[in-house]
Amino acid sequence: MSRQAGEQAPQVGDPAPDFTLPGIERGERRDFTLSDYRGRKVALAFYPGDATPGCSMQLKSYRDDFEAFEQAGAVVLAVSPQDVDSKERWCEREHFQFPLLADTDKRVIRAYGVAAPVIGLKRTVFLLDTEGVIRWRYSGGIRAIFKKPRELADLLASFS
């Protein structure tokens, strides 16, 4: 990630800034690198906090309708500033089948321009095509406003 302070957040049509973050997927802790997903479509979801009411609603909807993402040929990567221990506890309880990534220093959150005062970040989803280019972006603001999995999957299915 080479974005400098004050530089514009990536826009639709820009390459998604690459990153590597620690995380958990199906009980396994490891590092996740965005560019490892080239060749696949990606729903990159930034959410304010593990196990909070709004974020639980959002990520449980992704879990419960995960087949829609799979049918679109997409993976889901969910990023928040809490540590991997927090994500592991939440995953054990909720059985998420996609990676939860820990951006504890908010480096990636800043690079994507989703940092926000008080809550830490704006609930935002970036949809990436198979080349890692941002094709769509939605920011739901402070409340638990988010796009439903089927809507995201339909958009993803239209990308190459």
DSSP file (Angstrom, degrees, kcal/mol; ACC not computed):
  #  RESIDUE AA STRUCTURE BP1 BP2  ACC     N-H-->O    O-->H-N    N-H-->O    O-->H-N    TCO  KAPPA ALPHA  PHI   PSI    X-CA   Y-CA   Z-CA
    1    1 A M              0   0    0      0, 0.0    18,-0.0     0, 0.0   110,-0.0   0.000 360.0 360.0 360.0 122.2    0.0    0.0    0.0
    2    2 A S        +     0   0    0    109,-0.1     2,-0.2     2,-0.1     0, 0.0   0.250 360.0 134.4-115.1  12.8    1.6    3.2   -1.1
    3    3 A R        -     0   0    0      1,-0.1     2,-0.2     4,-0.0     3,-0.1  -0.439  44.2-145.4 -66.5 132.2   -1.2    5.7   -0.3
    4    4 A Q    >   -     0   0    0     -2,-0.2     3,-2.2     1,-0.1    -2,-0.1  -0.612  31.5 -80.8 -96.5 158.1    0.1    8.8    1.5
    5    5 A A  T 3  S+     0   0    0      1,-0.3    -1,-0.1    -2,-0.2     3,-0.1  -0.309 119.2  18.9 -55.9 135.6   -1.6   10.8    4.2
    6    6 A G  T 3  S+     0   0    0      1,-0.3    -1,-0.3    -3,-0.1     2,-0.1   0.282  93.5 131.7  85.5 -11.4   -4.1   13.2    2.6
    7    7 A E    <   -     0   0    0     -3,-2.2    -1,-0.3     1,-0.1    -4,-0.0  -0.436  67.8 -90.5 -73.5 149.9   -4.2   11.2   -0.6
    8    8 A Q        -     0   0    0     -2,-0.1    -1,-0.1    -3,-0.1     3,-0.1  -0.224  40.2-111.1 -58.8 144.4   -7.6   10.4   -2.1
    9    9 A A        -     0   0    0      1,-0.1   103,-0.2   104,-0.1    -1,-0.1  -0.418  50.8 -82.6 -67.8 153.9   -9.3    7.2   -1.1
   10   10 A P        -     0   0    0      0, 0.0     2,-0.2     0, 0.0    -1,-0.1  -0.323  51.4-153.9 -62.6 143.2   -9.5    4.7   -4.0
   11   11 A Q    >   -     0   0    0      1,-0.1     3,-2.5    -3,-0.1   123,-0.3  -0.648  34.0 -69.9-112.5 167.9  -12.4    5.2   -6.3
   12   12 A V  T 3  S+     0   0    0      1,-0.3   123,-0.2    -2,-0.2    -1,-0.1  -0.401 125.2  31.0 -56.4 130.9  -14.4    3.0   -8.6
   13   13 A G  T 3  S+     0   0    0    121,-3.5    -1,-0.3     1,-0.4   122,-0.1   0.170  97.3 111.1  99.5 -15.2  -12.1    2.1  -11.5
   14   14 A D  S <  S-     0   0    0     -3,-2.5   120,-3.0   120,-0.1    -1,-0.4  -0.580  78.8-101.5 -86.4 152.0   -9.0    2.2   -9.4
   15   15 A P  B     -A  133   0A   0      0, 0.0   118,-0.3     0, 0.0   117,-0.1  -0.523  44.1-109.3 -65.1 139.8   -6.9   -0.8   -8.4
   16   16 A A        -     0   0    0    116,-3.2     2,-0.1    -2,-0.2    96,-0.1  -0.558  37.2-106.5 -70.0 130.8   -7.7   -1.9   -4.9
   17   17 A P        -     0   0    0      0, 0.0    -1,-0.1     0, 0.0     2,-0.1  -0.385  38.1-124.7 -58.5 130.2   -4.8   -1.2   -2.6
   18   18 A D        +     0   0    0     -2,-0.1     2,-0.3    16,-0.1    15,-0.0  -0.391  38.5 165.6 -74.8 155.2   -3.1   -4.5   -1.7
   19   19 A F        -     0   0    0     -2,-0.1    15,-2.1     2,-0.0     2,-0.4  -0.981  31.3-141.0-160.0 163.0   -2.6   -5.4    1.9
   20   20 A T  E     +B   33   0B   0     -2,-0.3    13,-0.2    13,-0.2    88,-0.1  -0.995  28.4 169.9-129.9 127.6   -1.8   -8.3    4.2
   21   21 A L  E     -B   32   0B   0     11,-2.5    11,-3.1    -2,-0.4     2,-0.1  -0.973  34.3-112.7-134.5 149.3   -3.7   -8.6    7.5
   22   22 A P  E     +B   31   0B   0      0, 0.0    80,-3.1     0, 0.0     2,-0.3  -0.493  52.4 139.9 -74.0 152.6   -3.9  -11.3   10.2
   23   23 A G  E     -BC  30 101B   0      7,-2.2     7,-1.9    78,-0.3     2,-0.4  -0.942  43.2-102.4-169.1-168.5   -7.2  -13.0   10.6
   24   24 A I  E     -BC  29 100B   0     76,-2.0    76,-2.3    -2,-0.3     2,-0.4  -0.997  20.9-179.6-138.6 141.2   -9.2  -16.1   11.1
   25   25 A E  E >  S-B   28   0B   0      3,-2.1     3,-2.0    -2,-0.4    72,-0.1  -0.941  76.5 -21.2-142.8 118.7  -11.2  -18.4    8.8
   26   26 A R  T 3  S-     0   0    0     70,-0.6     3,-0.1    -2,-0.4    71,-0.1   0.888 129.2 -47.1  49.9  46.1  -13.1  -21.4   10.0
   27   27 A G  T 3  S+     0   0    0      1,-0.2     2,-0.6    61,-0.0    -1,-0.3   0.363 113.5 117.1  83.4  -5.5  -11.0  -21.6   13.1
   28   28 A E  E <   -B   25   0B   0     -3,-2.0    -3,-2.1     2,-0.0     2,-0.4  -0.862  53.1-149.8-103.1 123.7   -7.6  -21.2   11.4
   29   29 A R  E     +B   24   0B   0     -2,-0.6     2,-0.3    -5,-0.2    -5,-0.2  -0.747  38.9 127.5 -87.1 133.2   -5.5  -18.2   12.2
   30   30 A R  E     -B   23   0B   0     -7,-1.9    -7,-2.2    -2,-0.4     2,-0.3  -0.970  58.6 -82.1-166.6 175.9   -3.3  -16.9    9.3
   31   31 A D  E     -B   22   0B   0     -2,-0.3     2,-0.4    -9,-0.2    70,-0.0  -0.727  36.8-154.6 -89.9 142.9   -2.3  -13.9    7.3
   32   32 A F  E     -B   21   0B   0    -11,-3.1   -11,-2.5    -2,-0.3     2,-0.5  -0.976   4.8-164.2-120.7 129.6   -4.6  -12.9    4.4
   33   33 A T  E >   -B   20   0B   0     -2,-0.4     3,-1.4   -13,-0.2     4,-0.3  -0.963  16.2-144.4-116.8 126.6   -3.2  -11.0    1.4
   34   34 A L  G >  S+     0   0    0    -15,-2.1     3,-2.3    -2,-0.5    -1,-0.1   0.896  98.5  58.6 -56.5 -44.4   -5.7   -9.3   -1.0
   35   35 A S  G >  S+     0   0    0    -16,-0.3     3,-1.6     1,-0.3    -1,-0.3   0.697  89.8  73.4 -64.2 -16.9   -3.7  -10.0   -4.1
   36   36 A D  G <  S+     0   0    0     -3,-1.4    -1,-0.3     1,-0.3    -2,-0.2   0.684  91.6  59.6 -65.8 -15.7   -3.9  -13.7   -3.4
   37   37 A Y  G X  S+     0   0    0     -3,-2.3     3,-2.1    -4,-0.3    -1,-0.3   0.325  72.3 132.0 -96.5   7.0   -7.5  -13.5   -4.5
   38   38 A R  T <   +     0   0    0     -3,-1.6    93,-0.2     1,-0.3    92,-0.1  -0.335  67.7  39.8 -57.7 141.5   -6.7  -12.2   -8.0
   39   39 A G  T 3  S+     0   0    0     91,-3.0     2,-0.3     1,-0.3    -1,-0.3   0.243 108.9  78.9  95.5 -11.8   -8.8  -14.3  -10.4
   40   40 A R  S <  S-     0   0    0     -3,-2.1    -1,-0.3    90,-0.3     2,-0.2  -0.931  84.6-114.4-123.8 151.2  -11.7  -14.2   -8.0
   41   41 A K  E     -d   74   0B   0     32,-1.5    34,-2.4    -2,-0.3     2,-0.4  -0.578  34.9-152.4 -79.0 149.1  -14.2  -11.5   -7.3
   42   42 A V  E     -dE  75 128B   0     86,-1.7    86,-2.9    32,-0.2     2,-0.7  -0.986  20.3-158.5-132.4 132.0  -14.1  -10.0   -3.9
   43   43 A A  E     -dE  76 127B   0     32,-3.0    34,-2.6    -2,-0.4     2,-0.8  -0.943  20.4-165.3-100.4 108.2  -16.6   -8.4   -1.6
   44   44 A L  E     -dE  77 126B   0     82,-3.1    82,-2.5    -2,-0.7     2,-0.6  -0.852   8.3-170.5-100.9 104.6  -14.3   -6.4    0.8
   45   45 A A  E     -dE  78 125B   0     32,-2.9    34,-3.2    -2,-0.8     2,-0.5  -0.864  11.2-163.1-106.7 120.9  -16.5   -5.4    3.8
   46   46 A F  E     +dE  79 124B   0     78,-3.5    78,-1.5    -2,-0.6    34,-0.2  -0.884  16.5 177.4 -98.0 129.2  -15.3   -2.9    6.4
   47   47 A Y        -     0   0    0     32,-2.6     3,-0.1    -2,-0.5    75,-0.1  -0.978  32.1-127.4-135.3 147.3  -17.3   -3.0    9.6
   48   48 A P  S    S+     0   0    0      0, 0.0     2,-0.3     0, 0.0    34,-0.1   0.863  78.4   3.9 -65.8 -40.1  -16.9   -1.1   12.9
   49   49 A G    >   -     0   0    0     31,-0.1     3,-1.1    32,-0.1     6,-0.2  -0.984  64.2-110.7-158.1 142.3  -16.9   -3.8   15.5
   50   50 A D  T 3  S+     0   0    0     -2,-0.3     6,-0.1     1,-0.2    37,-0.1  -0.414 100.5   1.2 -63.9 138.0  -16.9   -7.5   16.3
   51   51 A A  T 3  S+     0   0    0      1,-0.2    -1,-0.2    -2,-0.1     3,-0.0   0.643  91.9 138.8  60.7  20.1  -20.1   -8.8   17.9
   52   52 A T    <>  -     0   0    0     -3,-1.1     4,-2.9     1,-0.1     5,-0.3  -0.593  65.9-108.5 -87.6 159.1  -21.9   -5.4   17.9
   53   53 A P  H  > S+     0   0    0      0, 0.0     4,-2.1     0, 0.0     5,-0.1   0.925 114.9  40.0 -56.8 -51.0  -25.6   -5.4   17.1
   54   54 A G  H  > S+     0   0    0      1,-0.2     4,-2.2     2,-0.2     5,-0.1   0.908 118.7  46.3 -66.2 -41.8  -25.3   -3.7   13.6
   55   55 A C  H  > S+     0   0    0      2,-0.2     4,-2.9     1,-0.2     5,-0.3   0.866 110.8  53.3 -70.2 -35.3  -22.2   -5.6   12.6
   56   56 A S  H  X S+     0   0    0     -4,-2.9     4,-2.5     2,-0.2     5,-0.3   0.925 108.9  49.9 -62.5 -43.4  -23.7   -8.9   13.7
   57   57 A M  H  X S+     0   0    0     -4,-2.1     4,-1.6    -5,-0.3    -2,-0.2   0.935 114.4  45.2 -59.4 -46.6  -26.8   -8.2   11.6
   58   58 A Q  H  X S+     0   0    0     -4,-2.2     4,-1.7     2,-0.2    -2,-0.2   0.967 117.5  40.3 -63.2 -55.5  -24.6   -7.4    8.6
   59   59 A L  H  X S+     0   0    0     -4,-2.9     4,-2.3     1,-0.2    -1,-0.2   0.826 112.5  55.1 -70.9 -30.5  -22.2  -10.3    8.8
   60   60 A K  H  X S+     0   0    0     -4,-2.5     4,-3.2    -5,-0.3    -1,-0.2   0.869 105.3  54.3 -66.4 -34.5  -24.8  -12.9    9.8
   61   61 A S  H  X S+     0   0    0     -4,-1.6     4,-1.5    -5,-0.3    -2,-0.2   0.906 109.0  48.0 -64.6 -38.8  -26.7  -11.9    6.7
   62   62 A Y  H  < S+     0   0    0     -4,-1.7    -2,-0.2     2,-0.2     7,-0.2   0.921 114.4  46.9 -64.1 -43.1  -23.6  -12.7    4.7
   63   63 A R  H >< S+     0   0    0     -4,-2.3     3,-1.3     1,-0.2    -2,-0.2   0.937 112.7  48.1 -62.0 -47.8  -23.2  -16.0    6.5
   64   64 A D  H 3< S+     0   0    0     -4,-3.2    -1,-0.2     1,-0.3    -2,-0.2   0.739 123.3  32.4 -71.1 -22.5  -26.9  -16.9    6.1
   65   65 A D  T >X S+     0   0    0     -4,-1.5     3,-1.5    -5,-0.2     4,-0.7  -0.093  77.7 129.1-121.9  33.5  -26.9  -16.1    2.3
   66   66 A F  H X>  +     0   0    0     -3,-1.3     4,-2.1     1,-0.3     3,-0.6   0.795  62.1  70.9 -60.9 -29.4  -23.3  -17.1    1.6
   67   67 A E  H 3> S+     0   0    0      1,-0.2     4,-2.8     2,-0.2    -1,-0.3   0.829  90.0  61.6 -57.5 -32.5  -24.4  -19.2   -1.3
   68   68 A A  H <> S+     0   0    0     -3,-1.5     4,-1.2     2,-0.2    -1,-0.2   0.908 105.7  46.0 -62.0 -41.7  -25.3  -16.1   -3.2
   69   69 A F  H <<>S+     0   0    0     -4,-0.7     5,-2.6    -3,-0.6     4,-0.3   0.923 112.4  50.6 -65.8 -43.8  -21.6  -15.0   -3.0
   70   70 A E  H ><5S+     0   0    0     -4,-2.1     3,-1.6     1,-0.2    -2,-0.2   0.910 107.9  52.4 -61.2 -42.2  -20.4  -18.4   -4.1
   71   71 A Q  H 3<5S+     0   0    0     -4,-2.8    -1,-0.2     1,-0.3    -2,-0.2   0.807 107.6  52.6 -64.5 -28.5  -22.8  -18.5   -7.0
   72   72 A A  T 3<5S-     0   0    0     -4,-1.2    -1,-0.3    -3,-0.3    -2,-0.2   0.461 117.7-115.6 -83.3  -1.5  -21.3  -15.1   -8.1
   73   73 A G  T < 5S+     0   0    0     -3,-1.6   -32,-1.5    -4,-0.3     2,-0.3   0.820  71.5 135.1  72.1  31.3  -17.8  -16.6   -7.9
   74   74 A A  E   < -d   41   0B   0     -5,-2.6     2,-0.3   -34,-0.2    -1,-0.2  -0.782  47.2-147.2-117.8 156.0  -16.9  -14.3   -5.1
   75   75 A V  E     -d   42   0B   0    -34,-2.4   -32,-3.0    -2,-0.3     2,-0.5  -0.843  16.7-136.4-110.9 155.4  -15.2  -14.4   -1.8
   76   76 A V  E     -d   43   0B   0     -2,-0.3     2,-0.4   -34,-0.2   -32,-0.2  -0.953  16.9-175.4-112.2 130.5  -16.0  -12.2    1.2
   77   77 A L  E     -d   44   0B   0    -34,-2.6   -32,-2.9    -2,-0.5     2,-0.5  -0.996   9.4-161.9-122.8 123.9  -13.3  -10.6    3.3
   78   78 A A  E     -df  45 100B   0     21,-2.2    23,-3.6    -2,-0.4     2,-0.4  -0.928   7.6-168.6-113.4 127.3  -14.5   -8.7    6.4
   79   79 A V  E     +df  46 101B   0    -34,-3.2   -32,-2.6    -2,-0.5    23,-0.2  -0.936  16.3 151.1-122.1 132.8  -12.2   -6.1    8.0
   80   80 A S  E     - f   0 102B   0     21,-2.0    23,-2.7    -2,-0.4   -31,-0.1  -0.950  50.8-108.3-148.5 169.2  -12.4   -4.3   11.4
   81   81 A P  S    S+     0   0    0      0, 0.0    21,-0.1     0, 0.0   -32,-0.1   0.524  80.9 106.2 -82.1  -3.4   -9.9   -2.9   13.9
   82   82 A Q  S    S-     0   0    0     19,-0.2    -2,-0.2     1,-0.1    21,-0.2  -0.356  75.8-101.5 -73.4 158.4  -10.4   -5.5   16.6
   83   83 A D     >  -     0   0    0     19,-0.1     4,-1.8    20,-0.1     3,-0.3  -0.167  30.6-102.0 -77.2 171.6   -7.7   -8.1   17.2
   84   84 A V  H  > S+     0   0    0      1,-0.2     4,-2.9     2,-0.2     5,-0.2   0.827 119.0  61.3 -65.4 -33.3   -7.7  -11.7   16.0
   85   85 A D  H  > S+     0   0    0      1,-0.2     4,-2.2     2,-0.2    -1,-0.2   0.927 105.7  47.7 -58.3 -44.1   -8.6  -13.0   19.5
   86   86 A S  H  > S+     0   0    0     -3,-0.3     4,-2.1     1,-0.2    -2,-0.2   0.918 113.0  48.2 -61.9 -44.5  -11.9  -11.0   19.3
   87   87 A K  H  X S+     0   0    0     -4,-1.8     4,-2.9     1,-0.2     5,-0.2   0.888 108.9  53.9 -64.8 -39.3  -12.6  -12.3   15.8
   88   88 A E  H  X S+     0   0    0     -4,-2.9     4,-2.4     2,-0.2    -1,-0.2   0.929 109.1  47.7 -62.1 -45.0  -11.9  -15.9   16.9
   89   89 A R  H  X S+     0   0    0     -4,-2.2     4,-1.6     1,-0.2    -1,-0.2   0.916 114.3  47.2 -60.9 -42.9  -14.4  -15.7   19.7
   90   90 A W  H  X S+     0   0    0     -4,-2.1     4,-2.5     1,-0.2     5,-0.2   0.910 111.9  49.7 -67.1 -42.2  -17.0  -14.2   17.4
   91   91 A C  H  X S+     0   0    0     -4,-2.9     4,-2.7     1,-0.2     5,-0.3   0.892 107.5  54.5 -63.7 -40.0  -16.4  -16.8   14.7
   92   92 A E  H  < S+     0   0    0     -4,-2.4    -1,-0.2    -5,-0.2    -2,-0.2   0.890 115.1  40.5 -60.6 -38.0  -16.7  -19.6   17.2
   93   93 A R  H  < S+     0   0    0     -4,-1.6    -2,-0.2    -5,-0.2    -1,-0.2   0.869 126.9  30.9 -77.7 -38.6  -20.1  -18.3   18.3
   94   94 A E  H  < S-     0   0    0     -4,-2.5    -2,-0.2    -5,-0.1    -3,-0.2   0.558  91.8-134.8-105.0 -10.4  -21.4  -17.4   14.8
   95   95 A H     <  -     0   0    0     -4,-2.7     2,-0.2    -5,-0.2    -3,-0.1   0.910  28.2-171.3  58.7  47.4  -19.8  -19.9   12.5
   96   96 A F        -     0   0    0     -5,-0.3   -70,-0.6     1,-0.1    -1,-0.2  -0.505  15.6-156.6 -68.3 138.4  -18.8  -17.4    9.8
   97   97 A Q  S    S+     0   0    0     -2,-0.2    -1,-0.1   -72,-0.1   -72,-0.0   0.165  70.7  68.1-103.9  17.1  -17.5  -19.2    6.7
   98   98 A F  S    S-     0   0    0    -23,-0.1   -72,-0.3   -74,-0.1   -21,-0.1  -0.917  94.3 -84.9-131.2 158.3  -15.4  -16.3    5.4
   99   99 A P        -     0   0    0      0, 0.0   -21,-2.2     0, 0.0     2,-0.5  -0.356  27.9-155.3 -69.1 139.0  -12.3  -14.6    6.8
  100  100 A L  E     -Cf  24  78B   0    -76,-2.3   -76,-2.0   -23,-0.2     2,-0.4  -0.976  19.3-155.0-108.2 124.4  -12.5  -11.9    9.5
  101  101 A L  E     -Cf  23  79B   0    -23,-3.6   -21,-2.0    -2,-0.5     2,-0.6  -0.824   8.0-137.7-111.3 140.8   -9.4   -9.7    9.3
  102  102 A A  E     + f   0  80B   0    -80,-3.1     2,-0.5    -2,-0.4     3,-0.2  -0.849  20.0 175.8-101.6 114.4   -7.8   -7.6   12.0
  103  103 A D    >   +     0   0    0    -23,-2.7     3,-1.6    -2,-0.6     6,-0.1  -0.598  15.0 162.0-111.0  66.9   -6.6   -4.1   11.1
  104  104 A T  T 3  S+     0   0    0     -2,-0.5    -1,-0.2     1,-0.3   -21,-0.1   0.777  75.4  44.7 -64.3 -29.3   -5.6   -3.1   14.6
  105  105 A D  T 3  S-     0   0    0     -3,-0.2    -1,-0.3     0, 0.0    -2,-0.0   0.431 105.3-129.6 -93.6   2.0   -3.4   -0.2   13.5
  106  106 A K    <>  +     0   0    0     -3,-1.6     4,-2.1   -26,-0.1     5,-0.2   0.707  64.2 136.9  59.8  24.4   -6.1    0.9   11.0
  107  107 A R  H  > S+     0   0    0      2,-0.2     4,-2.0     1,-0.2     5,-0.1   0.926  75.5  39.1 -63.7 -46.9   -3.5    1.1    8.2
  108  108 A V  H  > S+     0   0    0      2,-0.2     4,-2.0     1,-0.2     6,-0.2   0.882 112.3  57.3 -73.3 -39.1   -5.8   -0.6    5.7
  109  109 A I  H  4>S+     0   0    0      1,-0.2     5,-2.3     2,-0.2     6,-0.5   0.917 111.3  43.4 -56.7 -44.4   -8.9    1.3    7.0
  110  110 A R  H ><5S+     0   0    0     -4,-2.1     3,-1.5     1,-0.2    -1,-0.2   0.904 109.7  56.2 -68.2 -41.3   -7.0    4.6    6.3
  111  111 A A  H 3<5S+     0   0    0     -4,-2.0    -1,-0.2     1,-0.3    -2,-0.2   0.823 110.2  45.9 -61.6 -30.6   -5.8    3.4    2.9
  112  112 A Y  T 3<5S-     0   0    0     -4,-2.0    -1,-0.3  -103,-0.2    -2,-0.2   0.409 111.9-122.1 -92.9   1.8   -9.3    2.7    1.8
  113  113 A G  T < 5S+     0   0    0     -3,-1.5    -3,-0.2    -4,-0.2  -104,-0.1   0.799  77.4 119.3  68.2  30.0  -10.6    6.1    3.1
  114  114 A V      < +     0   0    0     -5,-2.3     8,-3.4    -6,-0.2    -4,-0.2   0.320  31.5 126.1-111.2   7.7  -13.1    4.6    5.5
  115  115 A A  E     -H  121   0C   0     -6,-0.5     6,-0.3     6,-0.3     4,-0.0  -0.368  35.8-177.7 -64.2 145.5  -11.8    5.9    8.9
  116  116 A A  E  >  -H  120   0C   0      4,-1.1     4,-1.3    -2,-0.0    -2,-0.0  -0.996  28.6-104.1-145.4 145.6  -14.4    7.8   10.9
  117  117 A P  T  4 S+     0   0    0      0, 0.0     2,-2.6     0, 0.0     4,-0.1  -0.305  96.6   3.8 -65.7 156.3  -14.3    9.6   14.3
  118  118 A V  T  4 S+     0   0    0      1,-0.2    -2,-0.0     2,-0.1     0, 0.0  -0.374 133.0  47.5  69.5 -63.6  -15.8    7.9   17.3
  119  119 A I  T  4 S-     0   0    0     -2,-2.6     2,-0.3     1,-0.1    -1,-0.2   0.599 102.0-128.1 -85.9  -9.7  -16.7    4.5   15.7
  120  120 A G  E  < S+H  116   0C   0     -4,-1.3    -4,-1.1   -40,-0.1     2,-0.3  -0.147  76.0  19.5  94.2 -40.5  -13.4    4.0   14.0
  121  121 A L  E    S-H  115   0C   0     -6,-0.3     2,-0.4    -2,-0.3    -6,-0.3  -0.993  74.5-109.1-159.9 156.5  -14.6    3.4   10.5
  122  122 A K        -     0   0    0     -8,-3.4     2,-0.6    -2,-0.3    20,-0.1  -0.737  43.9-108.5 -86.5 132.9  -17.6    3.8    8.2
  123  123 A R  E     + G   0 141B   0     18,-1.2    17,-3.4    -2,-0.4    18,-0.6  -0.492  59.8 163.7 -61.3 111.2  -19.4    0.6    7.3
  124  124 A T  E     -EG  46 139B   0    -78,-1.5   -78,-3.5    -2,-0.6     2,-0.4  -0.984  30.5-158.5-140.5 143.2  -18.3    0.3    3.7
  125  125 A V  E     -EG  45 138B   0     13,-2.8    13,-2.2    -2,-0.3     2,-0.4  -0.991   5.0-167.5-123.8 131.5  -18.2   -2.4    1.0
  126  126 A F  E     -EG  44 137B   0    -82,-2.5   -82,-3.1    -2,-0.4     2,-0.5  -0.958  10.0-152.4-110.9 133.6  -16.0   -2.5   -2.0
  127  127 A L  E     -EG  43 136B   0      9,-2.7     8,-3.1    -2,-0.4     9,-1.2  -0.944  14.7-164.2-108.3 126.3  -16.7   -4.9   -4.8
  128  128 A L  E     -EG  42 134B   0    -86,-2.9   -86,-1.7    -2,-0.5     6,-0.2  -0.849  11.2-134.8-112.6 142.7  -13.6   -6.0   -6.8
  129  129 A D    >   -     0   0    0      4,-2.3     3,-1.9    -2,-0.4   -89,-0.2  -0.193  44.7 -84.5 -82.1-175.9  -13.4   -7.7  -10.2
  130  130 A T  T 3  S+     0   0    0      1,-0.3   -91,-3.0   -91,-0.2   -90,-0.3   0.666 129.2  55.6 -68.2 -15.7  -11.1  -10.6  -10.9
  131  131 A E  T 3  S-     0   0    0    -93,-0.2    -1,-0.3   -92,-0.1   -93,-0.1   0.408 120.1-106.2 -94.0   0.7   -8.2   -8.2  -11.7
  132  132 A G  S <  S+     0   0    0     -3,-1.9  -116,-3.2     1,-0.3     2,-0.4   0.714  72.6 143.1  82.2  20.9   -8.5   -6.5   -8.3
  133  133 A V  B     -A   15   0A   0   -118,-0.3    -4,-2.3     1,-0.0     2,-0.5  -0.785  57.1-115.1 -95.8 137.1  -10.1   -3.3   -9.7
  134  134 A I  E     +G  128   0B   0   -120,-3.0  -121,-3.5    -2,-0.4    -6,-0.2  -0.590  39.3 169.0 -71.8 120.8  -12.8   -1.6   -7.6
  135  135 A R  E     +     0   0B   0     -8,-3.1     2,-0.3    -2,-0.5    -7,-0.2   0.562  63.8  11.6-108.5 -15.0  -16.1   -1.8   -9.6
  136  136 A W  E     -G  127   0B   0     -9,-1.2    -9,-2.7  -125,-0.1    -1,-0.3  -0.975  58.3-170.5-163.0 148.1  -18.5   -0.7   -6.9
  137  137 A R  E     -G  126   0B   0     -2,-0.3     2,-0.4   -11,-0.2   -11,-0.2  -0.997   3.1-179.4-145.6 140.9  -18.5    1.0   -3.5
  138  138 A Y  E     -G  125   0B   0    -13,-2.2   -13,-2.8    -2,-0.3     2,-0.5  -0.988   7.8-165.4-141.8 132.1  -21.2    1.6   -0.9
  139  139 A S  E     -G  124   0B   0     -2,-0.4   -15,-0.3   -15,-0.2     7,-0.1  -0.977   2.9-170.2-118.7 123.6  -20.8    3.3    2.5
  140  140 A G  E     -     0   0B   0    -17,-3.4     5,-0.4    -2,-0.5     3,-0.3   0.433  30.3-143.3 -93.1  -0.2  -23.7    2.9    5.0
  141  141 A G  E     -G  123   0B   0    -18,-0.6   -18,-1.2     1,-0.2    -1,-0.3  -0.349  50.8 -32.5  73.7-153.8  -22.5    5.4    7.5
  142  142 A I  S    S+     0   0    0    -20,-0.1    -1,-0.2     2,-0.1    -2,-0.1   0.912 115.7  70.5 -76.0 -45.3  -22.9    5.0   11.2
  143  143 A R  S    S-     0   0    0     -3,-0.3     2,-2.3     1,-0.1   -20,-0.2  -0.093 103.7 -88.0 -69.9 172.8  -26.1    3.0   11.5
  144  144 A A  S    S+     0   0    0      2,-0.0     2,-0.6   -86,-0.0    -1,-0.1  -0.313  74.8 143.8 -79.7  57.2  -26.4   -0.6   10.5
  145  145 A I        +     0   0    0     -2,-2.3     2,-0.3    -5,-0.4    -5,-0.1  -0.881  18.7 146.2 -99.5 122.3  -27.3    0.3    6.9
  146  146 A F        -     0   0    0     -2,-0.6     2,-0.3    -7,-0.1    -7,-0.1  -0.985  50.0 -98.7-152.4 157.9  -25.8   -2.2    4.5
  147  147 A K        -     0   0    0     -2,-0.3    -7,-0.0    -9,-0.1    -9,-0.0  -0.602  45.1-112.6 -80.5 140.9  -26.6   -3.8    1.2
  148  148 A K     >  -     0   0    0     -2,-0.3     4,-2.2     1,-0.1     3,-0.4  -0.336  25.0-110.8 -73.0 153.7  -28.0   -7.3    1.3
  149  149 A P  H  > S+     0   0    0      0, 0.0     4,-3.1     0, 0.0     5,-0.2   0.860 115.2  53.9 -54.6 -41.8  -26.0  -10.3    0.1
  150  150 A R  H  > S+     0   0    0      2,-0.2     4,-2.4     1,-0.2     5,-0.2   0.898 109.0  49.0 -63.3 -39.7  -28.2  -11.0   -2.9
  151  151 A E  H  > S+     0   0    0     -3,-0.4     4,-1.9     2,-0.2    -1,-0.2   0.926 114.2  45.5 -64.7 -44.2  -27.8   -7.4   -4.1
  152  152 A L  H  X S+     0   0    0     -4,-2.2     4,-2.8     1,-0.2    -2,-0.2   0.918 112.9  51.0 -63.8 -43.0  -24.0   -7.6   -3.7
  153  153 A A  H  X S+     0   0    0     -4,-3.1     4,-2.7     1,-0.2    -2,-0.2   0.887 107.3  53.0 -63.5 -39.7  -23.9  -11.0   -5.4
  154  154 A D  H  X S+     0   0    0     -4,-2.4     4,-0.8     2,-0.2    -1,-0.2   0.922 111.7  45.9 -61.9 -43.1  -25.9   -9.7   -8.4
  155  155 A L  H >< S+     0   0    0     -4,-1.9     3,-1.0     1,-0.2     4,-0.4   0.942 113.2  49.7 -62.8 -46.9  -23.5   -6.8   -8.8
  156  156 A L  H >< S+     0   0    0     -4,-2.8     3,-1.6     1,-0.3    -2,-0.2   0.887 104.5  58.6 -59.0 -40.3  -20.5   -9.2   -8.5
  157  157 A A  H 3< S+     0   0    0     -4,-2.7    -1,-0.3     1,-0.3    -2,-0.2   0.758 100.5  57.7 -62.8 -23.7  -22.0  -11.6  -11.0
  158  158 A S  T << S+     0   0    0     -3,-1.0    -1,-0.3    -4,-0.8     2,-0.2   0.585  92.4  86.8 -84.2  -9.0  -21.9   -8.8  -13.6
  159  159 A F    <         0   0    0     -3,-1.6  -118,-0.1    -4,-0.4   -31,-0.0  -0.573 360.0 360.0 -89.6 153.6  -18.2   -8.2  -13.2
  160  160 A S              0   0    0     -2,-0.2    -1,-0.1  -119,-0.0    -3,-0.1   0.467 360.0 360.0 -84.5 360.0  -15.5  -10.1  -15.2
